[in-house]
Amino acid sequence: MEEWHFDVAAHFDQSLAERLKAVTCSPGTLTRGLRSVAALALRAWLRIFHRLTIVGRQNLPTDRSFVLIANHASHLDTLCLLSALPIGRLHRVFPAAATDYFCVSASRAILASVVVNALPFERHFAPWQSLAACSRLLEEPGTVLILFPEGTRGAAPEPGEFKPGVALLAAGRDLPVVPCHLAGTHAALPKGARFPRPRSVRLRIGAPRFYAHLPATKESARRICGELRDAVIQLGQQKD
């Protein structure tokens, strides 16, 4: 446990989310080992219990930082997206996790941090601070940021309107945004369910999109959000 240190003195006056960010960005040997073991176990479970199929893995950039987005219908979504990435890269992968859900208790927050390297994201109050943290992470080589632009889980066949966060990160920057579509996760683990059901799950990964040519304006944000949402919907309509 020495690798953790828990930073009690240095971060005593910070919120739980801020302390969790510090641990997330600099994992110790123990944390990395636990995360890798958990990843192997979760991938085996998804493959056997949910018959997870991943299509389009070749579209994931291998030599740069990028943002991975998808529709959001279940807590399984993050696990499926993580399963598409090499285990050795997971320590630089940061799924954005709502602070009002994952940081309401220390046990839930630490579990999210250790298992999936969750990055606390404030979606209601001062979200620009969370976006600034995401932007700084993406400036570092090899970072993968997982975002669900809808902001919450939904049960509708098509994703809800995308919030502008991902657009503000992508506009005016040479940053790949990779759209994905998840099918079957809501049936496997719907919102409010305690236990997963043995349902098939499919992840389809699309080609990266770039928005360096667009300025960081409200008009650009609306355009980017619309294009990315359409890309996710089109992926869901593709047939094998």
BAVO-265965 format. One record per atom (N, C-alpha, C): residue in one letter; x, y, z. Coordinates in steps of 0.05 Angstrom, whole numbers, plus 5000, padded with zeros to 4 digits. Layout:
<atoms>
AXYZ ...
</atoms>
This chain:
<atoms>
M501649765000 M500050005000 M501750255000 E504350225002 E506050455004 E505950634979 E505350504956 E505350664931 E503050864931 W500950814946 W498650994946 W499251254961 H500251224986 H500851455003 H498251595012 F496251594995 F493651725000 F493852025002 D496252145003 D496652435002 D494952575023 V494752465047 V492952585067 V493652865074 A496252915079 A496953185087 A496853385063 A497853295040 A498053475017 A495353555006 H493353375008 H490753434995 H488453445015 F489153485041 F487153485062 F484953685057 D485653925046 D483754135043 D482354125016 Q482753915000 Q481453894974 Q479053714976 S477253744955 S474953584954 S475653294947 L473753114950 L474252834943 L474952804913 A473552954896 A474152944867 A476953034861 E477953244875 E480553344869 E482753154879 R482253024902 R484152824911 R484252584893 L481852514882 L481752284864 L483252344838 K483052584829 K484552664804 K487552624808 A488552704832 A491352674837 A492252384836 V490652204847 V491351924847 V491051814819 T488951894804 T488451794777 T490751864758 C491852104760 C493852184740 C496652074746 S497051964770 S499751864776 S499451594791 P498551384778 P498051134791 P500651004800 G500650874824 G502950734834 G502950454823 T505050304830 T505350024820 T502949854828 L502049874853 L499849714862 L497249774846 T496750034842 T494350114827 T494450004799 R496750024786 R497049934759 R496649624757 G497749484777 G497449194777 G494549114781 L493149244800 L490349174805 L488649244781 R489249464768 R487649544745 R488049344722 S490449254718 S490949064696 S489548794701 V489648704726 V488348454733 V485248484730 A484148704739 A481348754736 A480548764707 A482248884690 A481648904661 A481448634649 L483348454656 L483348184645 L480748034653 A480048064678 A477647924688 A475148034675 L474948294672 L472548414661 L472348354631 R474548334617 R474448264588 R473547984584 A474447804602 A473547524600 A470647504606 W469647654626 W466847654633 W465147764610 L465947984598 L464448104576 L464347914552 R466547784546 R466747604523 R464947354528 I465047244552 I463546994557 I460647044564 F460047224583 F457347274592 F455747434573 H456947634560 H455547824543 H456247784513 R458047594508 R458847544480 R459547794465 L461147964479 L462048214468 L463448184441 T462448334421 T463748344395 T464648634389 I467148664380 I468148924374 I468848934345 V467649134331 V468049174302 V469349444298 G471549454281 G472749704274 G475049784293 R476249594306 R478449664325 R480749794310 Q481049744284 Q483249864269 Q482950174266 N480550274272 N480150564271 N481250724295 L482150584315 L483250714339 L486150814333 P486651074337 P489451164334 P491251034353 T493750974344 T495650844361 T498051014369 D498251244356 D500651404360 D500151694370 R497751734381 R497152004390 R494751994410 S494352224423 S492052244441 S489452274425 F487252184436 F484752214422 F482452194442 V480052274432 V477552254448 V475852034437 L474851864454 L473051644446 L470251714457 I468251724439 I465551794447 I463651574439 A461351554452 A459351354445 A456651434457 N454551294448 N451951324461 N452151194488 H450351264506 H450551184534 H447851074544 A447850814550 A445350694559 A445750514584 S448250484593 S448750294614 S451550334626 H451950244651 H454550254663 H456550064648 L455449874633 L457149694617 L458649844595 D457650074587 D458750214564 D461750274567 T462450374590 T465250444595 T467050194594 L466049974606 L467649724606 L468049624578 C465949644561 C466249554533 C468249724518 L468149984521 L470050164507 L472950104517 L473250064543 L475950004553 L476949734541 S475149554536 S475949284526 S477049304497 A476549524484 A477549554456 A480349654455 L481449734478 L484149854480 L486149654491 P488649674483 P490749504494 P490949544524 I491349324539 I491549344568 I493849524577 G496049514562 G498249674569 G497749974567 R495650044553 R495050334550 R492950434570 L491750254585 L489550324603 L490250534624 H492750554631 H493550744652 H493651024642 R493351064615 R493151324603 R490351364591 V488451194599 V485751224589 V484051324612 F482451544607 F480951674628 F478051694621 P476351514631 P473451544626 P472351764645 A470951954633 A469852174649 A467552054665 A467552104692 A465551994709 A464252224725 A461552224725 A460152444739 A460752444769 T461552674779 T462252694807 T459852654825 D457452734815 D455052714832 D454052424834 Y455352234819 Y454651954821 Y456951794832 F459351824821 F461551654828 F463151754852 C462752004859 C464352124882 C462552184906 V460352044908 V458552094931 V459551944956 S461351744952 S462451604974 S465351534968 A467051514988 A469851454984 A470251184971 S468650984980 S468950714969 S468350704939 R466150834931 R465450824903 R467450984886 A468451204897 A470451364883 A473051224879 I474051094900 I476550944898 I476350704879 L474050564881 L473550344863 L473650434834 A472250654828 A472250754801 A475050844792 S476550954810 S479251034803 S481050804797 V481050604815 V482850374812 V482150204788 V479550134785 V478749944765 V478750054737 V477650294733 V477350404706 V478850674702 N480350764723 N481851014720 N480051244715 A477751254728 A475751454724 A476751734730 L475951924713 L476652204717 L474152354726 P473952454751 P471552594760 P470952824742 F468352844734 F467553054716 F465053184728 E465253444732 E462953594743 E461153684720 R458753564719 R456953614696 R454853824702 H454653914726 H452554104733 H453654374741 F455654374758 F456754624769 F459654664759 A460154884746 A462854954736 A464054724719 P462654634699 P463754414682 P466254504667 W466654764663 W469054854648 W471654784663 Q471554754689 Q473854664704 Q474654374697 S472554204694 S473053934686 S474053924657 L472954094640 L473854094612 L476754184610 A477454374627 A480254464628 A482154244636 A481254074655 A482853844664 A483153644641 C480953604626 C481053424603 C482953524582 S482853784577 S484553904557 S487453874564 R488153904589 R490953874597 R491853584594 L490053394600 L490753114597 L491353044568 L489653154550 L489953094522 L492453214509 E493753404523 E496253514513 E498553324518 E498153124536 E500252934542 E500052704522 P502352604512 P502352384492 P500952134503 G499452014485 G498251754491 G495751754508 T494651984513 T492152004529 T489751924513 V487951774525 V485351714513 V483251804533 L481451984524 L479352084540 L476651964531 I475251824548 I472651714541 I470451894551 L468751984533 L466552164539 L463952054529 F461752094543 F459052034534 F457652304532 P457552414507 P456552694504 P453652734512 E452052524515 E449352564524 E449352664553 G451352594568 G451552684596 G450252494616 T448652314607 T447352124625 T446351884609 R445551674623 R444651434609 R441751474600 G441151364576 G438551374565 G437651104554 A435051074550 A433950824541 A432850844513 A432951074501 A431751114474 A433450974453 P432250884430 P433750754409 P436050924398 E435651184397 E437651374387 E438751544410 P441251624409 P442351784431 P440952054433 G440952174456 G439852444460 G441752654449 E440952904451 E442653114441 E445253124456 F447453174441 F450053184452 F450653454465 K451853444489 K452653694502 K455253784490 P455854054492 P458054164477 P460854104486 G461153964509 G463853924520 G465853804500 V465053584486 V466953464467 V467553654444 A465653814436 A466053994414 A468054214422 L467854304447 L469754514456 L472554404459 L472854144464 L475454024465 L476653984437 A474953934417 A475953864391 A476254104372 A474654304375 A474754534357 A477454674357 G478554714334 G481054864332 G483554704340 R483254444344 R485554274353 R485854034335 D488253954330 D488853714314 D488453464332 L485953424340 L485253214359 L483253024347 P483952764344 P481952574333 P479752524353 V477252524343 V474952444358 V473852194345 V473751974360 V472951714348 V470051654358 P468151654339 P465351584347 P465051284348 C463451194368 C462850914371 C459850874376 H458950634371 H456150574377 H456050314393 L454650314415 L454250074432 L451449974429 A451149724424 A448549594422 A448249364442 G446049354455 G445549134474 G446149184503 T447549404509 T448349454536 T445949514554 H443949654543 H441649724559 H440049474566 A439849284548 A438449034554 A440048874574 A442748884573 A444448734591 A444548844619 L444549114621 L444649244647 L443249514646 P440649524647 P439249784645 P439649954670 K439050204667 K439250384690 K437450294713 G438550274736 G437050184760 G437349894766 A438349734747 A438649444752 A441049394769 R440849194787 R443049134804 R444948924792 F443848744776 F445448524766 F445148514735 P447348454721 P447248444692 P445748194683 R444748204658 R443347984646 R444947874623 P444747624617 P446347504595 P445347584567 R445847824559 R445047924533 R447547984516 S447247944490 S449548004472 S450048304470 V452548374468 V453348664466 V455248694443 R454848914428 R456648974405 R457649254407 L460149294401 L461449554400 L462449594371 R461549804359 R462449874332 R463950134333 I466350134322 I468150374324 I468350494296 G467850754294 G468050894269 G470751024264 A470951154241 A473451294233 A473751544249 P476251624256 P476651874271 P475752124255 R474852324269 R474052574257 R475652794269 F476253004253 F477953224261 F476453484257 Y476953674276 Y475553934274 Y477454164279 A479954134271 A481954344274 A481254594257 H479654554236 H478954764218 H476654944228 L475454864250 L473255014261 L474055174286 P473155424289 P473755574313 P472155484337 A473055534361 A471655454385 A469455654391 T467255634376 T464955814379 T462455644384 K460255774392 K457755634397 K456755504372 E457055654350 E456055544324 E457655294316 S460355304320 S461955064315 S461154834333 A460654894358 A459954684378 A457354544369 R455354694360 R452854574351 R453354404326 R455054494308 R455654344284 R457154084291 I459154104308 I460753864315 I458953664330 C457353754349 C455653574364 C453653434345 G452553584326 G450653464307 G452053254290 E454453314280 E455853124263 E456652874278 L457552914302 L458452674318 L455952504326 R453752634332 R451352474339 R450452324315 D450452444291 D449652304267 D451552074261 A454152114266 A456051894262 A455551654280 V454851714305 V454151494323 V451651344314 I449651494306 I447151374296 I447651204271 Q449251304253 Q449851154228 Q451350904234 L453050904254 L454550664262 L452550454272 G450550544287 G448550364297 G446750244276 Q446650374253 Q444950274231 Q446450084212 Q449050064215 Q450649894197 Q450049604203 K450149444182 K449749154185 K452349014179 D452648774190 D455048624186 D455148514158 
</atoms>
